[in-house]
Amino acid sequence: MCGIIGIVGRGEAPDLLLEGLKRLEYRGYDSAGIATLVNGNIERRRAEGKLENLEALLDDDPIGGTIGIGHTRWATHGRPNETNAHPHATSRAAIVHNGIIENFQPLRAELEGMDHEFFTDTDSEVVAHLLTRYLDEGMAPVDATRAMLGRLEGAFALAIIFAGEHELMIGARRGSPLAVGFGEGEMYLGSDSLALAPLTQKICYLDEGDWAEITPGGVTIHDESGKIAERPVRLTANTGAATGKGDFPHFMLKEIFEQPGVIGDTLYSLVNPQTRTIELPDMPFEWAEIPKVTLVACGTSSYAALVAKYWFEEIAGISVEWDIASEFRYRAPHLPKGGVAFFISQSGETADTLAALRFAREQGQHIVALVNVPESSIAREADLVLGTHAGPEIGVASTKAFTTQLTVLACLVISAAKARGTIGHDREAALSAALMEVPARAADVLNHDEKLRAIAGHVAEARDVIYLGRGASFPIALEGALKLKEISYIHAEGYAAGEMKHGPIALIEDDVPVIVIAPGDTLFEKTASNTQEVIARGGKVIFFSDADGVAAFEGKAAEVVALPSVDPFVAPILYAIPVQLLAYHTAVAKGTDVDQPRNLAKSVTVE
């Protein structure tokens, strides 16, 4: 989950490395560091904590150099402190690493037996020492790298510089993404295109097992067997302009308020407003012939997939298996040949989801990816890619990516239902029209910001919070609880409302807020009854519904929030927004770091 960047060229590298790291800090912010070559020698600066600490250190103790590597860390092995911060170095080489070296312990024991002295608790330091061993044996840097890579087990993206080699940087990947950027007399290496956006839009991605020799004049890429390989060079859509906070105090709030626009952009790419029909790319399968549909994702994306399960089964008449990616392949699920598996990820780099995708492919499934980053690993390995058009999402807690995922999935369900004959043109038109109303209704929801801020002041005082929903609102309850946990550090749980009486109702006390997601759908009366059970036991209910639903609980619930009346089909998209705002304002009230919550990272690239 760490972020890495490298530069080799003609200008001063440290400032450019810092700029790239700022765009990678969402990947981890336990520590940060850079290394450059100064008069042929490796110079390092490292700092515990966020990037601002490294920036302050460089102000006090600057370094130069035209070649360098940088790293922002999410700790796996070893505590987050300056000692364990990357880059790791010997007198001969410096490295930055994203991933996990699974065999680092026997390698470390071997090297310690050869008088190599280790200074950190990380798995990554072994890479620098193993490389140095081969350099000490007289190997040239390229040959030493080839020998070192052959000894590593696990996942890695690496950037390496060598003492005395001012015009050589080596990058390598196995299981973790790595992109090469092309400049004028300067070359770049980064974890993703976002990091390289201020430097270049001309990039290529290394394939699995690739390693690359990078010089100011270009790159030579080797595949896993060592043969020289060509990889397509493309223009990335990411730009430096898209990643600022504007006038918002946090990226998360900015991204919440961007939702009417990005949902509209996503719909524009998939819905014909004149005919009110869904226009998706040609599928690599026929819906009527699919024996099984599988939806796989992690975290917030998994809750988008769970909403889609309800939609697929109700509207398209398809039995769907939903699973979290970290468990999926370990269950050895039965996947009949010719089934379709959908993999949902904001970053497109989530390690568990990528591994699940490869498992499904081995089982003969058609692979469809729903991603926000079209150049990502998951996108490149899919048979078909459906983009969410959310734009860069910098806040660690996902918001706009979630609602655009739901938007794409809703279009997918309508298309599947039409193809399978479970809905006709009139129903397709009605559902499409409901979707086209979502951007305007989302803007209406945002008008409740001040009220939600006031409610959040009370939620912030709680130790425990419960979220309830039924049907397609149940995943929104799960997502609401996750958001609150992620950024406010308040314990929260989401439950299917009907399950309250099967245990969780024992938790009801007057200091435990119960947040109910209750749109005006066919399950409203059931949800209302479950809510009454909570109120009868002294629970403080915060009730989200439409005007009619809110009227039923005026004076009964502690707080009511009236949301727009919409077709129940699109309600999950809209009801996601107030739970995002509630979590945001609760976190602000508690004084937590909203955009960079503790122990988390945006892109989870380790298993």
DOLUMNU-985777 format. One line per 3 residues: number of its first residue (from 1); their letters; for each residue x, z, y of C-alpha. Coordinates in pm, 1 decimal. Example, Ala and Ser with C-alpha at 12.3 -4.5 7.8 and 13.67 -1.06 7.14 Angstrom:
# residues 2
1	AS	1230.0,780.0,-450.0; 1367.0,714.0,-106.0
# end
This chain:
# residues 607
1	MCG	0.0,0.0,0.0; 303.4,3.5,220.5; 368.9,-270.1,473.6
4	IIG	695.1,-461.8,495.8; 837.9,-712.1,741.1; 1166.6,-897.7,774.7
7	IVG	1326.7,-1120.1,1038.1; 1636.7,-1338.8,1027.7; 1721.5,-1551.6,1324.1
10	RGE	1867.6,-1564.0,1667.9; 1685.0,-1305.8,1879.8; 1703.9,-927.8,1885.4
13	APD	1517.8,-811.3,1575.4; 1418.9,-445.2,1641.0; 1141.3,-510.2,1894.2
16	LLL	992.8,-785.2,1678.6; 1007.7,-561.4,1370.6; 819.5,-289.3,1558.2
19	EGL	553.9,-537.5,1670.6; 503.6,-650.2,1312.1; 488.1,-291.4,1186.1
22	KRL	214.8,-209.8,1438.0; 1.7,-470.6,1264.5; 88.6,-329.2,923.6
25	EYR	33.5,39.1,996.4; -316.4,18.5,848.0; -135.8,-13.3,512.1
28	GYD	19.4,331.4,544.3; 139.0,570.4,810.3; 323.0,848.9,627.6
31	SAG	657.5,730.4,768.8; 823.2,421.0,912.5; 1168.1,274.2,950.9
34	IAT	1381.1,-31.4,1022.2; 1727.4,-148.2,920.6; 1938.0,-417.4,1087.1
37	LVN	2290.7,-551.4,1064.1; 2521.2,-458.6,1352.1; 2869.3,-608.1,1330.0
40	GNI	2812.5,-663.0,960.9; 2714.2,-301.0,891.1; 2371.0,-165.7,797.3
43	ERR	2213.2,48.7,1068.2; 1892.4,240.7,1000.0; 1635.3,433.1,1199.4
46	RAE	1361.3,621.7,1014.4; 1094.6,871.5,1117.4; 831.5,1082.4,945.5
49	GKL	469.9,1025.0,1044.2; 320.8,745.6,1245.6; 493.5,448.3,1394.7
52	ENL	494.7,601.8,1740.5; 755.0,850.6,1612.4; 985.7,567.1,1508.2
55	EAL	926.3,396.5,1841.4; 1028.3,713.1,2028.1; 1338.8,745.0,1809.9
58	LDD	1442.7,388.2,1890.5; 1393.3,454.1,2260.7; 1637.7,744.7,2233.0
61	DPI	1875.7,581.8,1986.2; 1835.9,201.4,1995.4; 1995.9,-50.0,1761.9
64	GGT	2049.4,-425.5,1787.5; 2088.6,-706.8,1539.0; 1938.9,-1049.5,1474.1
67	IGI	1845.0,-975.6,1112.1; 1644.2,-679.1,994.6; 1371.0,-532.9,775.9
70	GHT	1097.2,-281.7,850.2; 854.5,-62.8,655.3; 551.9,154.7,710.0
73	RWA	485.5,385.1,415.8; 196.1,512.5,209.5; 363.0,765.4,-17.3
76	THG	347.4,729.9,-396.1; 667.1,894.8,-523.2; 815.5,1163.7,-303.1
79	RPN	670.6,1357.2,-10.4; 607.5,1178.0,318.2; 916.0,1280.1,516.2
82	ETN	1212.9,1117.7,687.6; 1438.2,1148.0,382.8; 1197.1,947.6,166.8
85	AHP	1120.7,693.8,438.9; 1224.3,332.0,392.1; 1444.4,133.7,431.4
88	HAT	1660.8,267.5,149.9; 2022.4,167.7,172.4; 2373.6,188.3,42.8
91	SRA	2678.9,61.9,227.2; 2616.0,-281.0,76.8; 2240.6,-345.0,86.9
94	AIV	1915.6,-220.1,240.2; 1567.8,-268.8,94.9; 1203.7,-210.2,177.7
97	HNG	948.0,-196.1,-101.1; 572.9,-206.5,-151.0; 455.6,-121.2,-502.4
100	IIE	565.4,106.1,-785.7; 878.3,68.5,-1000.7; 749.2,199.5,-1331.9
103	NFQ	1088.6,229.5,-1503.4; 1271.9,389.6,-1212.4; 1350.4,710.7,-1401.9
106	PLR	1562.9,555.7,-1681.7; 1723.9,323.4,-1426.0; 1805.7,618.8,-1202.6
109	AEL	1953.5,814.2,-1494.9; 2165.9,511.1,-1588.1; 2295.8,470.4,-1233.0
112	EGM	2361.9,842.1,-1183.2; 2574.7,820.6,-1497.4; 2778.1,556.2,-1310.5
115	DHE	2832.5,794.5,-1014.3; 2559.6,657.1,-790.7; 2432.7,934.7,-564.1
118	FFT	2061.4,941.1,-486.8; 1920.4,1107.0,-176.2; 1542.5,1061.3,-208.9
121	DTD	1256.8,1137.3,-448.1; 1123.9,781.5,-436.4; 1105.6,518.4,-705.2
124	SEV	1219.4,259.1,-448.4; 1572.6,389.9,-391.4; 1669.8,274.4,-739.5
127	VAH	1635.0,-87.1,-621.7; 1907.4,-47.2,-358.4; 2142.7,122.9,-604.6
130	LLT	2082.5,-124.4,-886.9; 2150.9,-408.4,-648.5; 2468.3,-236.5,-527.2
133	RYL	2588.7,-194.5,-885.7; 2582.2,-569.4,-935.9; 2741.7,-635.1,-598.1
136	DEG	3020.1,-390.7,-688.6; 3075.9,-588.9,-1007.8; 3161.8,-890.1,-794.5
139	MAP	2830.4,-1076.2,-798.0; 2721.6,-1269.5,-491.3; 2401.7,-1141.8,-321.7
142	VDA	2177.4,-1408.0,-477.2; 2315.5,-1349.6,-828.5; 2297.5,-971.7,-785.3
145	TRA	1935.0,-1001.5,-679.4; 1851.0,-1217.8,-979.0; 2009.7,-961.6,-1213.8
148	MLG	1836.7,-669.7,-1040.8; 1491.9,-828.4,-1054.6; 1533.2,-884.1,-1426.7
151	RLE	1564.4,-507.5,-1478.1; 1258.4,-395.3,-1280.9; 924.4,-310.0,-1439.4
154	GAF	609.2,-258.8,-1235.3; 480.6,-400.6,-909.6; 680.9,-485.2,-603.4
157	ALA	717.4,-679.1,-285.4; 1075.4,-652.2,-161.4; 1270.4,-750.7,145.7
160	IIF	1648.9,-717.2,122.1; 1941.7,-755.7,361.7; 2310.1,-735.4,274.0
163	AGE	2607.4,-595.0,463.4; 2813.4,-876.9,613.2; 2539.3,-1137.4,556.5
166	HEL	2389.9,-1202.3,900.8; 2204.1,-1513.2,790.0; 2057.6,-1410.7,453.9
169	MIG	1747.1,-1214.1,365.1; 1585.7,-1214.3,22.1; 1221.0,-1153.6,-53.0
172	ARR	1063.1,-1107.7,-395.2; 716.6,-1030.7,-528.8; 555.7,-924.9,-851.3
175	GSP	207.7,-779.0,-827.6; 221.9,-723.4,-449.0; 164.7,-989.6,-182.1
178	LAV	440.6,-1139.7,31.6; 431.5,-1419.0,288.7; 712.1,-1624.7,442.2
181	GFG	676.6,-1725.4,807.9; 840.3,-2030.6,966.0; 977.8,-2025.7,1321.0
184	EGE	1218.5,-2229.5,1533.1; 1564.4,-2125.9,1418.5; 1411.0,-1804.3,1288.0
187	MYL	1231.9,-1703.3,968.4; 1006.9,-1413.4,882.4; 881.6,-1216.9,584.3
190	GSD	571.2,-1000.4,578.3; 312.1,-829.0,360.6; 40.1,-1047.4,508.3
193	SLA	-31.7,-1308.5,773.3; -163.4,-1046.0,1014.3; 186.1,-896.7,1045.7
196	LAP	330.8,-1237.9,1121.9; 58.3,-1347.0,1365.5; 255.7,-1267.9,1684.7
199	LTQ	559.0,-1454.2,1546.0; 417.1,-1764.3,1378.4; 101.4,-1913.9,1231.1
202	KIC	296.9,-2131.4,988.6; 327.1,-1945.6,658.2; 351.4,-1981.4,282.6
205	YLD	269.4,-1721.8,21.4; 501.9,-1646.6,-265.8; 342.9,-1683.5,-607.9
208	EGD	360.7,-1415.6,-874.8; 721.7,-1366.3,-984.7; 868.8,-1571.6,-698.3
211	WAE	1178.6,-1471.5,-504.4; 1311.9,-1641.0,-194.5; 1641.5,-1693.5,-13.6
214	ITP	1564.2,-1691.8,357.5; 1801.8,-1811.7,627.5; 1744.4,-1894.9,995.2
217	GGV	1700.5,-2259.4,898.0; 1443.7,-2224.6,619.8; 1366.5,-2088.8,275.6
220	TIH	1453.9,-2167.3,-84.7; 1194.1,-2033.9,-327.1; 1263.7,-1963.4,-694.0
223	DES	993.6,-1906.9,-953.5; 1008.3,-1633.3,-1214.6; 1231.5,-1846.4,-1437.9
226	GKI	1475.2,-1906.6,-1151.3; 1383.5,-2271.5,-1096.3; 1344.3,-2393.2,-739.0
229	AER	976.4,-2415.4,-653.0; 764.7,-2559.1,-372.8; 484.2,-2352.4,-224.3
232	PVR	226.7,-2494.0,16.8; 282.7,-2419.3,384.1; -36.3,-2360.0,580.5
235	LTA	-155.5,-2250.5,921.8; -306.1,-1903.0,916.7; -625.8,-1834.5,1107.7
238	NTG	-494.1,-1497.9,1224.3; -377.5,-1473.4,1583.6; -229.9,-1196.5,1789.5
241	AAT	-531.3,-1192.5,2020.7; -782.1,-1078.5,1762.1; -643.0,-734.8,1692.4
244	GKG	-670.4,-535.4,2016.1; -911.0,-244.7,2077.4; -1036.6,-380.5,2408.4
247	DFP	-1214.5,-106.1,2603.0; -1307.5,91.4,2290.7; -1135.3,422.7,2213.5
250	HFM	-1095.7,333.1,1844.7; -1079.2,20.6,1632.5; -1358.8,158.5,1415.3
253	LKE	-1605.1,179.1,1704.2; -1505.1,-168.5,1824.3; -1560.5,-306.1,1475.0
256	IFE	-1899.3,-134.6,1441.9; -2010.6,-295.5,1767.4; -1879.0,-635.8,1656.5
259	QPG	-2127.5,-645.9,1369.7; -2408.9,-842.6,1536.6; -2157.8,-1116.0,1620.2
262	VIG	-1970.6,-1134.2,1288.7; -2291.0,-1115.7,1083.6; -2414.1,-1406.7,1293.0
265	DTL	-2089.9,-1598.5,1233.2; -2120.9,-1539.2,859.7; -2483.6,-1653.2,853.6
268	YSL	-2398.2,-1961.3,1058.3; -2161.9,-2070.7,781.9; -2422.3,-2030.3,505.4
271	VNP	-2776.6,-2077.1,643.7; -2940.7,-2389.1,784.7; -3167.1,-2247.9,1057.6
274	QTR	-3373.6,-2567.0,1088.9; -3472.3,-2586.2,724.5; -3430.1,-2209.7,661.1
277	TIE	-3236.1,-2283.9,346.0; -2912.7,-2146.5,206.5; -2625.0,-2395.1,192.7
280	LPD	-2341.7,-2262.4,-21.5; -2042.2,-2452.7,-155.0; -2091.2,-2611.4,-496.8
283	MPF	-2063.0,-2345.9,-764.9; -1829.0,-2401.7,-1061.2; -2124.9,-2329.0,-1292.0
286	EWA	-2501.1,-2375.4,-1325.5; -2703.1,-2062.4,-1250.6; -2955.7,-2138.2,-1523.7
289	EIP	-2678.2,-2146.8,-1785.9; -2502.9,-1822.4,-1695.6; -2516.1,-1570.4,-1983.8
292	KVT	-2397.2,-1276.2,-1774.6; -2316.4,-1182.9,-1415.0; -2050.2,-922.1,-1343.1
295	LVA	-1984.2,-764.1,-1002.4; -1651.3,-584.9,-957.1; -1497.4,-412.4,-656.1
298	CGT	-1345.3,-88.5,-526.6; -1450.3,162.1,-261.3; -1686.5,39.8,7.5
301	SSY	-1685.9,-310.0,-144.2; -1818.6,-163.1,-469.9; -2124.6,-33.8,-284.3
304	AAL	-2186.4,-382.4,-144.3; -2171.2,-505.5,-504.0; -2419.4,-236.3,-613.1
307	VAK	-2667.6,-346.8,-346.3; -2627.1,-700.1,-479.5; -2706.5,-580.0,-830.8
310	YWF	-3048.1,-460.3,-709.4; -3101.8,-789.9,-526.6; -2995.3,-1012.2,-816.2
313	EEI	-3215.9,-834.5,-1065.1; -3523.3,-813.0,-841.5; -3514.3,-1153.4,-673.4
316	AGI	-3315.8,-1380.3,-904.9; -3417.6,-1222.4,-1235.5; -3059.0,-1190.2,-1356.4
319	SVE	-2929.4,-893.8,-1550.4; -2611.9,-780.7,-1376.0; -2326.0,-555.3,-1475.2
322	WDI	-2172.6,-360.2,-1187.3; -1838.7,-188.9,-1223.9; -1558.0,-36.2,-1020.8
325	ASE	-1240.0,-234.3,-1060.2; -1015.4,59.6,-1150.0; -1223.7,124.1,-1464.9
328	FRY	-1347.4,-221.0,-1550.2; -1079.9,-360.9,-1777.1; -1007.5,-28.2,-1943.5
331	RAP	-1358.7,-23.2,-2091.3; -1283.6,-352.3,-2265.5; -1624.7,-484.5,-2155.9
334	HLP	-1792.8,-764.0,-2349.3; -1785.0,-1075.8,-2132.2; -1946.3,-1374.9,-2302.5
337	KGG	-1760.5,-1699.8,-2242.8; -1907.7,-1894.8,-1953.5; -2025.7,-1590.1,-1759.0
340	VAF	-1956.2,-1551.1,-1387.1; -1766.3,-1261.2,-1234.2; -1769.9,-1186.7,-862.5
343	FIS	-1479.1,-994.5,-710.4; -1531.7,-841.2,-368.4; -1251.2,-721.6,-143.0
346	QSG	-1195.5,-699.6,231.2; -820.3,-756.3,209.2; -820.1,-973.1,-100.7
349	ETA	-513.0,-778.6,-214.1; -666.1,-473.1,-384.2; -448.7,-423.1,-691.6
352	DTL	-724.3,-296.2,-922.5; -960.0,-577.4,-824.1; -689.7,-840.3,-871.4
355	AAL	-606.9,-701.5,-1216.4; -976.8,-702.1,-1306.2; -1001.3,-1065.5,-1193.7
358	RFA	-716.1,-1165.3,-1423.2; -878.7,-978.1,-1712.6; -1209.0,-1158.9,-1652.3
361	REQ	-1034.5,-1494.7,-1640.4; -874.1,-1422.1,-1977.1; -1226.6,-1359.6,-2109.7
364	GQH	-1342.2,-1705.8,-2005.5; -1537.4,-1610.0,-1692.2; -1598.2,-1824.5,-1386.7
367	IVA	-1428.5,-1642.8,-1097.7; -1584.3,-1618.7,-750.6; -1414.9,-1419.3,-474.0
370	LVN	-1581.1,-1265.4,-169.2; -1298.4,-1185.0,69.9; -1230.1,-1147.5,439.2
373	VPE	-878.7,-1293.1,417.0; -886.4,-1652.8,291.2; -510.3,-1660.1,229.5
376	SSI	-515.5,-1348.5,7.1; -409.0,-1321.0,-356.2; -764.8,-1281.1,-484.9
379	ARE	-873.5,-1589.8,-291.8; -586.1,-1795.4,-426.5; -664.7,-1703.3,-786.6
382	ADL	-1042.0,-1759.2,-771.0; -1233.9,-2070.0,-873.8; -1440.7,-2042.9,-556.7
385	VLG	-1400.8,-1839.7,-237.3; -1684.2,-1719.3,-15.8; -1553.3,-1590.9,316.6
388	THA	-1709.1,-1305.8,512.9; -1592.9,-1415.4,861.2; -1557.0,-1057.2,983.0
391	GPE	-1222.4,-1120.8,1151.2; -934.1,-872.7,1127.5; -1053.3,-523.9,1040.9
394	IGV	-793.1,-269.9,1151.9; -978.4,60.3,1115.6; -910.0,202.0,769.8
397	AST	-1277.8,287.0,714.2; -1450.2,-45.1,648.8; -1751.7,-130.0,864.8
400	KAF	-1798.3,-492.1,965.9; -1642.3,-614.0,642.3; -1911.9,-423.8,450.7
403	TTQ	-2208.4,-567.8,638.4; -2068.2,-921.5,622.2; -2013.1,-875.9,247.5
406	LTV	-2379.3,-780.4,217.7; -2471.8,-1084.7,424.7; -2281.8,-1324.2,197.0
409	LAC	-2420.9,-1155.9,-114.5; -2775.1,-1184.3,21.1; -2725.7,-1558.8,69.6
412	LVI	-2579.8,-1584.5,-278.7; -2881.2,-1409.3,-431.1; -3128.0,-1637.2,-252.2
415	SAA	-2935.8,-1943.4,-370.1; -2926.8,-1813.5,-728.6; -3298.3,-1732.9,-723.7
418	KAR	-3383.2,-2080.0,-594.1; -3164.0,-2243.7,-860.3; -3321.0,-2035.7,-1136.2
421	GTI	-3674.3,-2101.6,-1015.6; -3765.5,-1738.0,-955.3; -3849.8,-1816.4,-592.0
424	GHD	-3987.2,-2129.8,-429.2; -3916.9,-2286.9,-92.7; -4159.8,-2062.1,96.3
427	REA	-3995.6,-1744.3,-30.3; -3649.7,-1889.0,32.0; -3754.4,-1968.5,388.5
430	ALS	-3896.9,-1620.5,440.8; -3585.1,-1446.7,310.3; -3359.2,-1678.7,509.9
433	AAL	-3561.9,-1611.3,823.3; -3528.8,-1237.1,763.5; -3153.1,-1280.2,737.2
436	MEV	-3138.3,-1482.4,1058.5; -3303.0,-1191.1,1239.2; -3034.9,-945.4,1130.6
439	PAR	-2785.7,-1000.4,1418.0; -3053.2,-922.4,1679.8; -3183.0,-626.0,1483.7
442	AAD	-2826.9,-499.1,1436.8; -2788.5,-501.5,1813.9; -3108.0,-295.1,1834.9
445	VLN	-2963.7,-40.8,1592.0; -2655.5,0.0,1810.9; -2883.7,119.2,2092.3
448	HDE	-2915.0,447.0,1895.9; -2546.7,523.5,1955.5; -2607.5,810.2,2200.0
451	KLR	-2868.1,974.6,1980.6; -2640.5,950.0,1678.2; -2359.4,1101.8,1883.3
454	AIA	-2582.9,1403.5,1954.9; -2681.0,1438.8,1588.6; -2314.4,1413.9,1488.8
457	GHV	-2239.1,1725.0,1693.6; -2449.3,1925.2,1445.2; -2321.0,1743.6,1135.4
460	AEA	-1964.2,1820.8,1242.6; -2034.0,2191.8,1191.0; -2129.9,2142.4,824.7
463	RDV	-1909.4,2199.3,524.7; -2122.8,1988.0,289.9; -2357.9,1693.5,351.7
466	IYL	-2596.2,1515.8,114.4; -2712.6,1153.4,148.5; -3026.6,1029.1,-30.3
469	GRG	-3171.3,684.2,-94.6; -3367.5,491.0,-355.6; -3341.8,136.4,-480.5
472	ASF	-3108.3,-76.1,-270.8; -3082.3,215.5,-26.1; -2906.8,427.6,-287.3
475	PIA	-2576.6,239.2,-241.4; -2613.7,291.3,135.7; -2639.7,665.6,69.3
478	LEG	-2318.8,641.9,-134.2; -2151.9,445.0,143.8; -2267.2,690.9,409.3
481	ALK	-2116.9,979.0,213.5; -1793.1,788.4,165.8; -1764.1,713.2,537.2
484	LKE	-1812.4,1076.2,628.3; -1555.3,1191.4,375.1; -1301.5,929.4,477.4
487	ISY	-1279.4,1003.5,846.5; -1425.9,1351.6,910.1; -1295.8,1522.8,593.2
490	IHA	-1637.2,1682.9,536.3; -1743.6,1701.2,173.2; -2036.0,1464.7,126.5
493	EGY	-2219.8,1323.2,-172.0; -2466.2,1038.6,-209.5; -2749.0,1064.8,-461.2
496	AAG	-3042.2,861.6,-580.6; -3324.6,1056.4,-417.3; -3518.0,1091.7,-741.9
499	EMK	-3218.4,1267.1,-898.1; -3228.7,1557.7,-654.0; -3451.1,1763.3,-878.1
502	HGP	-3208.7,1712.8,-1167.8; -2944.2,1940.9,-1022.0; -2833.2,1865.8,-664.8
505	IAL	-3138.9,2037.1,-514.6; -2964.9,2365.0,-601.6; -2725.4,2287.4,-314.9
508	IED	-2996.8,2287.5,-48.4; -2933.3,2546.0,223.7; -3015.0,2548.2,593.0
511	DVP	-2654.9,2465.2,679.8; -2638.0,2157.9,449.8; -2761.5,1847.3,635.1
514	VIV	-2952.3,1602.0,415.8; -2944.8,1244.6,543.7; -3223.6,1027.6,405.5
517	IAP	-3215.0,645.8,402.7; -3581.5,542.9,383.0; -3675.8,192.2,499.2
520	GDT	-4039.7,90.6,475.5; -4022.3,-68.1,130.4; -4211.8,-23.4,-195.6
523	LFE	-4014.4,294.2,-267.3; -4082.6,462.1,64.3; -4353.3,696.1,-69.4
526	KTA	-4126.7,804.3,-356.0; -3841.9,873.2,-112.9; -4079.4,1057.1,119.4
529	SNT	-4189.9,1285.0,-167.2; -3827.5,1362.4,-253.1; -3766.0,1439.7,114.6
532	QEV	-4059.6,1679.1,123.2; -3904.3,1863.3,-171.2; -3590.5,1912.5,34.2
535	IAR	-3781.6,2030.1,344.2; -3984.9,2274.4,134.8; -3660.8,2445.3,36.8
538	GGK	-3534.6,2480.9,391.2; -3320.4,2167.4,401.2; -3227.4,2019.9,742.2
541	VIF	-3325.5,1656.9,704.8; -3197.3,1370.4,919.3; -3444.5,1091.2,846.8
544	FSD	-3365.7,720.5,897.9; -3668.7,493.6,870.8; -3882.1,247.8,1066.9
547	ADG	-4143.1,356.1,1321.3; -4413.7,421.0,1061.7; -4180.6,617.8,836.2
550	VAA	-4046.4,826.3,1121.8; -4401.0,908.6,1235.9; -4468.0,1069.4,897.5
553	FEG	-4176.3,1309.5,944.1; -4197.7,1392.8,1314.4; -4191.0,1770.1,1340.9
556	KAA	-4089.7,1807.5,976.3; -3740.6,1664.1,968.7; -3472.0,1820.1,1186.5
559	EVV	-3395.6,1474.5,1330.7; -3558.2,1133.8,1300.5; -3410.2,796.3,1392.4
562	ALP	-3648.6,499.0,1420.0; -3482.3,173.6,1316.1; -3629.3,-177.7,1350.5
565	SVD	-3899.8,-285.0,1107.2; -3753.7,-560.8,890.6; -3807.9,-728.0,557.2
568	PFV	-3697.9,-471.8,293.8; -3458.3,-732.7,156.0; -3227.5,-706.1,458.5
571	API	-3275.3,-332.6,522.0; -2949.3,-230.5,346.9; -2748.1,-438.6,596.4
574	LYA	-2908.6,-270.9,896.6; -2921.0,82.1,756.8; -2547.8,71.2,694.3
577	IPV	-2486.3,70.2,1069.8; -2632.0,409.9,1168.8; -2448.8,586.5,884.7
580	QLL	-2127.1,426.6,1013.1; -2196.8,548.4,1366.3; -2289.4,894.8,1244.4
583	AYH	-1962.5,922.9,1051.6; -1766.4,792.2,1349.6; -1911.5,1037.3,1600.5
586	TAV	-1877.6,1326.0,1355.5; -1508.6,1247.7,1314.3; -1461.2,1227.3,1692.0
589	AKG	-1639.1,1562.5,1731.7; -1403.4,1716.4,1476.0; -1097.1,1562.1,1641.0
592	TDV	-970.2,1375.6,1336.3; -771.4,1053.5,1346.4; -1056.2,804.7,1313.0
595	DQP	-859.4,483.8,1263.2; -586.4,630.8,1044.3; -739.3,911.4,837.6
598	RNL	-506.3,1125.5,634.8; -386.4,1009.3,293.0; -559.4,671.2,317.4
601	AKS	-452.0,312.2,368.7; -648.1,-3.1,442.3; -512.8,-222.4,168.0
604	VTV	-466.7,-54.6,-171.4; -199.1,-265.6,-335.8; -93.1,-17.4,-605.7
607	E	-292.5,83.3,-911.5
# end
